[in-house]
Amino acid sequence: MTHKELVVVNLFLGVLIVFFGLLTLGTSLNQSPLAMVANAIKNDTAATQAQLQNDQIKRCNKASPLLFPEHEDDPHLIKLKVYQDMCQSFVTDTLMVFTGFPQDATTAEADATVMAKKLILLSTSGIKPIVVAEPYATSGAVSYRDFINGKYDLTLQIYFEKIHDLGVTDKMMGTWVPFPESNTPNWNNKDTEPHDFALCVNKYLSAYKKQFPSAQGSILLNATTYDPNDLEYDNGDYLDLTPYVQDINKSLVSSLGIQGFPWISNATVKRRDIFRASEFLQPDLAISAARELRTRNIWFNTGSFARKYTNDPAKLMTVSNSDRKAILSGILETANSVQDYQQNNYRVSINLFSEDKSDTTEATDWSYFQNDDSKTILRYFLSEAQNLDIPISIYDKSK
């Protein structure tokens, strides 16, 4: 027998041994050899699919991460890089940033220089900003009545002219949101009515659009409305938002923002909570206000917290990871329901407020970097948002 023939015979004998081995094992398991092979292939395929799904959740997104300039010390970009490293992928190209109001002509130019530098940097990094302009100046809270009466007209004109002169384009400006959450007691608006909010928005965005005509303007209202004098936030209610938006110049605003967050009572009283996104986001009120503004662009400013009342150990409340995941899932479900509402094709996005504010007066940790389980919840949320075609922006920054 030649060497080649010997190899063939040995191979044949090996196949027979494997076959009869499978036959014996299959008889004991009441399965045919073919069924066992098929099951093995099926199990391997299932394991491969599970691994691919797990890898996708780890990646958060199919796109590659953004690349930032080396040695960049901007707190928003530093934090976004942390998110990208966690996800091993792209996370978002839209970040929320906050600014105040210039106090006078001198501070207007200085403030504009700082803002222009920030906007140019974000643009260079591929980021579109959502700029929330809170009515605070160096002297304190800006009076809505003073603003309506023209006290800040020249200051705003100088501010936006300077930003323009420093080379910022309409596209770099992103979306500006003045007088946010004006249906809450946070502001110097105790002597105003809901329609006064519209007057403030019109005046601010008119100055903005004069220099940047194709830049985007928006508004942000709270889902829960409070009387301006309810400083303890005791008597909020879910009220129609139309009185706040009906007098807004529709040509100035291209989207509507609604802010709503989960809530829980502190540990010293009987537990109460608001964890359902359909309640704390009030999508019906959002749709009604968007119709009044004649826009199909709606965005929600929201999030979920890990801990609340962090400034008082006796009141501290911790939320489980399962509850946080359920809250985030509810936010996605609510946003998705608005997208499909009566086939009106609303364009819905979510700004995830995710800064750890434990060491502030807010005493709430909105972040997702406490442990691996928290990170997994965030990755799942970001991955599901992509699957639902819901754009995500983020507010967070490094310390």
N, C-alpha and C positions, 0 to 999 in steps of 0.2 A: 504494500500500500504506500502510495507516495505521500509526501508531506502535505500537499494540498488536499488530498482525499482525507487524510487524518484530521485536518482542521475542520473540514465539512462535517465529518461524522461526529466530532466532539461538539460542534455547534448544534447539530441536530439533537444529540443526547441532552445538551443543556436546555434546549427549548422544551423537550419532553419532561425533564425534571421540573421546570418552572410550571408547565401546564398542569401536571398531575399534582403538584403542590397547591396550586390555586384551586384545583378541583376538590382536593381534600378539605382545604380551608373553606371553600364555598359551600361544601356539603354541610359542614358543621355550623355555618352561618345561614344556611338555607338561601344561598345566592349562587348564580352561575358565574363561571370565570369571566364571561363577557360583561355581566352586570357589575362585577367587582372592578374591572378595568374602567368601565364607564363612570362608576362612582368616584374612582380615584381621580379621573380627569375632571369630573364635575367639582370635586372638593378643591382641587388645585386651582381651577378657574375661579371658584368662589373666594378662595384665599387671596388670589391675585387681585380680584375686583375690590375686596375689602381693603387691601393694602393701598390700591390706587385711590380709593375713597378717603382713606386715612391721610394719605399724602396730600390730597387736594385740600382737606380741612386744615392741615398744617400750613399749606401755602396760602390759604385765604382767597387767592385770586390767580387766574391763569396768566396774567400779565407780569412782566418783569418789574422789579422795584425801580423807583426813580433814583437817579444818581445826583448827589449833591456836591457842591464844591468842597474840597478838602479843607480841614481846619475851620469849618464854618461853626460859629458859636451862637447862631440864632436859636433861641429856646424852642420855637415851634418846629423848626427843621430837625433839631437834635432829637426831639421826642418822636417825630414821624419816623426817623431812622430806627428808633427802638421798635416801633410797630412793624416796620418792614423786616427787621431782623427776626422778630418773633414769627412773622408770617412767611418768611422766606419768599416774599413776592411783593408785588404792588399792593398798596392798601387804599390810597386815595390821592387825588391831585387837587383837592379842595380843602383848605384849612380856614377855620374861623379865628379871627383875631379881634381884639377890642381896642378902642381908642376913645378919647374924651373930646371935649370941645375946647378950642383955643379961647383963652381968656380975653386977649386984646390983640392989637396989630403986631406987637413985638413977639408975643408968644405964638401968634399964628404962623409967622415965618419959621420960627424955630421948630414948632410942632410939625409943620409941613415938610421940613428937611428930614426929620426923623422918619416920617411916614413914607416919603418918597424913597428913601434908602431901603426901607422894609419892602415896599411894593416891587421895586426893581429886583431885589434879591429873590423874592418869591417867584417872580416871573422867570428869572434866570434858572431857577430850580424846577420849573414846570408846574408851579402851583398857582391855582386860582384862589384869591382870597374872598372870604365873606367878612366884611369889615363892619362890626357892630359899633356904632357911634353912640356911646352913652352920654346923656346930658349932665356931665360933670366937668367943671373947669377948675383951675388952680384955687379959686376962692370957695369952691364947694359946688353943691347942686345948682344947676342952671334953672332959673325960673321959667316955666313954660310961658307964663304971661309976658315976661320980659322978652322972650324970644319972639313971640307973636308980634309984639310991639316994635320990633326992629333993632333991639339993642345989639344983636350979634350979626347984623347984615354985613357990615363992612369987614368984620373979623373973618367971617366965612368966605367972603369974596377974596380976601388976601390969601387965606389958607389954600383954597383950591387953585388959585392962580399960581401960587408958588409951587405946588405939587406939579402942575402942568409944565411950568417953566423949567423944572428940574428933569424933564424928559420922560415923565410917566405918561403912558398912552391910555386910551379908553379901555383897551383890553386888559392892561395891567391893573386897572382899578378894581376889576372883579365886580362884586355886588356889595353895595353899601346899605346899611340898615340903621337909620337914625331913630332915636327915641324908642328903644326896645321895651317891651312889656309895659307899655304905658297904662294898661288897665290894672296895675298893681300899685301899692303905696310906696314903692321904692324912691319916688322922685319928688321934685319940688313942683307938684302939679295939684296942690290942694284946692286951688281956686279955679279949677278948670272943669269943663264938661267933655264928654267923649268926642264931640266934633272938633274941639280945640286940638286934639291929637292930629287930626287931618291937616289943620292949618300949620302946625309945626312941621309935619312931614313935607307938605307942599313947599314951604319956605326953604327948608334944608336941601331937599333934592333938586329944587330949581337952581340953587347956587351951584350945586354939584354938577348938574347937567349942562349948565352954561359953559363950563370948561371941558366937560367930558360927555358930549351929547349921546354917544352910543354905549356908554357904560350902564350897568344894570343898577336899578334901585329896587328895594324891597322893604317890607315892614315885618315886625315880629310882635305878635300879641300873645298874651298868656291864655291858655285854655280856660283857666279859672279867673273870673273878674272880681275885683275887690273895689270897694269905695276908696277913694284917694286918702281918706282919713282913718282907714282901718289899719293902723300901724302894727297891730298884733296879728294880722292875718287871721282873724277869728270868723269872719262872715263872708267867705268867698262863695261864689255861685257860678254855675255854668249858664251864662247869659248870651243872648244874641250879640254878635260882634259888629253887626251892620252899622250901628251908630258911630263906631270908630272909623269906619272905612268909606262911608257913603260920600263924604265930601273930599276924598283924596283925588287929586288929578291923576286920572288913569294912565296918562301918557308918561308919568314919572315912575310908575311901579310895574314891574314885570312878574312879580311873584308874591306869594303870601306865606309868611312863616307863622307857625303856631308852636308855642312852648308848653310842654307838659311833662311832669316828672312823677314817678311813684313816690309814695309817702308812707310813713309808719309812725305811730305814736311812741313816745319815749317809755323807757322801762319802768318808770314810777307810776304809770297809770294803766288802766285796762287796755289791752292791745287792740288797736284799730289800724287798718292799713288800706291803702289804695294801690293795688298792684296790677289792675287790669288796664291795659293801654287804651282800650276803647273808652274808658272813663277819663283817665288823666290827659288824653290827647283830644278828646271831643271831636272826632272827625266830621260829624254833621255840621258843627259850628264852623269848622274850617272850610267845608265845601260851600256853605252859605256865604261866608265872607269872600271867598274866591270868586264866586259868581258876581257879587256886588262890584268887585274890582275888575271883573271881566278878564280874569286870567285862569289858565289851566295849570299853572305852576304852583305847587304847594310843597313846602318843606317843614319838617318837624324838628324842633330842637328838644332833644330828650336823652335819656340814659337810664342806668340802673346803679344803685349804690351798694357797696359792700358793708359799710358801717355808717351810722348816723348818730348825732349827739356825741361826737368824739371828744368834746371839751368837758364832758361831765361823766365820770365813770358810773355814777348811779343811774344815769339816763341812757347810757350807751345801748344801742341796738345793732345787732349783726344780722345780716341777711344771708341765708344759705345759698350755696352755688346753684342748687336746683331752682330756688325761687328767682334768682337773677336770670338764669337761662329762660325760665318761663316768661319773665317780664320782657326780655329782649325778643323772644319769639312772638309775644303779643304785639310788640311794636311793629315787627315786620308784617304780621297779619293785618294790623290796622292800616299800615301804609299800602299794602297790597290791595286791600278792600277799597281804598280811595282811588287807586289807579283804575280799578275796574268799575267804579260807581256808575251805574246806568249807562255803561259804554261811552262815557264822555271823555275817555282817554286823558285823564289827569296825569300830569308828569310830576311824580312824587319823589322826593329825596329826604334823607335823614341826616341831620347833624348830630353826631354822637358826642355828647358832653361827657368827657371822661377824665377830668382832672381830679387829682387827690386834693381836696380842700379841707382835709382834717384839721390843719393848723390855722384855719381862718375862722371868722365868725360864723360862717356857714356850717362848719363842723361836720362835713360829710365827705366820705371817700367814694368818689365816682369812678375810680380807676380800676384797671383789670390786671395789675401786675403783682398782686399779693402772693400768688402761688401758681403752680402749673394748672390746677383746675380752673382758676379764673382766666388764665390765658386761653385755655381750651374753649371756654364759653365765648370769649371774644372772637377767636378764630372761627368758631361755628357761626356766629352772628354775621361776620363779614362775608363768609363763604355763601351763606344762605341769601344775603342781600344781593350778591352777584347773580345767584341763580334766579332771583325774582326780578332782576333788572332794576333794582332800586339803588341809585347812586348814594354813596356815603361820604360825608365830610366829617371832620373831627375837630373838636376843640380840646387841646391838651398842650402842655409845654413843660419843658424841663425846669427844675428848680434853679 
